[in-house]
Amino acid sequence: MPRSRKSQIALEATPYYHCTSRCVRRAFLCGRDEYTGNDYEHRRGWIEQRMLVLAKVYALDICAYAVMSNHYHIVLHINAEKAKAWSDAEVIQRWHTLYSGNHLSHEYLAGKDLYEEQLKVLSELVTEWRERLMSISWFMRALNEDIARQANTEDACTGRFWEGRFKSQALLDETALATCLAYVDFNPIRAQMADAPETSDFTSVKERINTARSEPESPEPKQPRPLFPFVGYPRQDMPVGLPFRLQDYLELVDWTGRQIRADKRGSIEQKTPPILERLNIDTDHWTYNTQHFESQFKSLVGTVLSIKAQCQRFGYQRTPGLAAATKLA
């Protein structure tokens, strides 16, 4: 029996989550349907653009994504501090970009005087909308419903487009986060849709590489604005962002790509990337987990200690993923 969203997504456990959605139909979501010969490749662009648009509205940051032929991956960061800092007016404006709101919210933005009871009702609505604007479930709903409508219109049909609800994995620590980022970024290569990260269309890693290449002389690589930035290793007064150096992650991506390319084995420089050394991850286990991340781990991903702690917090009767966690770090 599937677990409730409350038991899978909780900010007190971690702000980082890996989510996936899969198409329910035989026809591909975005690729070429070998049964009909129809080409749906353009739909990958729909999903990528919708993700980036929603990230500007929600208090959710996109850490990584990969749009495949019949499913997509996205790693999200819940930015609770950002949501708390919004004024009531900003919450209403953001909500109105996606939904109609109600009479009171439109009157408030128009500067109309509201009675005390009306302001109280509006305040309750703003509190609810603020929570929804930092909700992964609402983000995924806004993403999937929009794509389903476009695809149904294009296919001239009705009915389900997605295979039930989206799946999510809580990334409990830096080791889980780094492994998942690499797993998502290498999806097209594992599926033989691309030969290298820089040629992997509709992925976050291609955007990061292209942006970094745009100013090669810069001491710090430039980063794409729509994506959650790499801000370096944990330290005092650390800015909000991914807890790794971008240079180290790109080196890790290059190294990992060489490992998973079977035709390249035997000619690989075996220098261990700094991230693996800092996180004390065995290189063989790293390579395996970045190719089998979803099958190795269920709803919780992290070290043995972090998984046990969260299982106690959520009241799980069993502790999933301990064997895989032992290999992860």
Buried (B, 14 or more C-beta within 10 A) or exposed (E): EEEEBEBBBBEEBBBBBBBBBBBBBEBBBBBBBEEEEEEBEEBBEBBBEBBBBBBEBBBBBBBBBBBBBBBBBBBBBBBEEBBEEBEBEBBBBBBBEBEEBBEBBEBBBEEEEEEEEBBEBBEEBBEEBBEBBBBBBBBBBBBBEBBBEBBBEEBEEEEEBBBEEBBBBBBBBBBBBBBBBBBBBBBBBBEEBBEBBBEBBBBBBBBBBEBBEEEEEEEEBBBBEBBBBBBBBEEEEEEEBBBBBBBBBBBBBBBBBBBBEEEEEEEEEEEEBBBBEBBEBBBEBBBBBBBEBBEBBBBBBBBBEBBBBBBEEBEBEEBBBBEBBEBBB
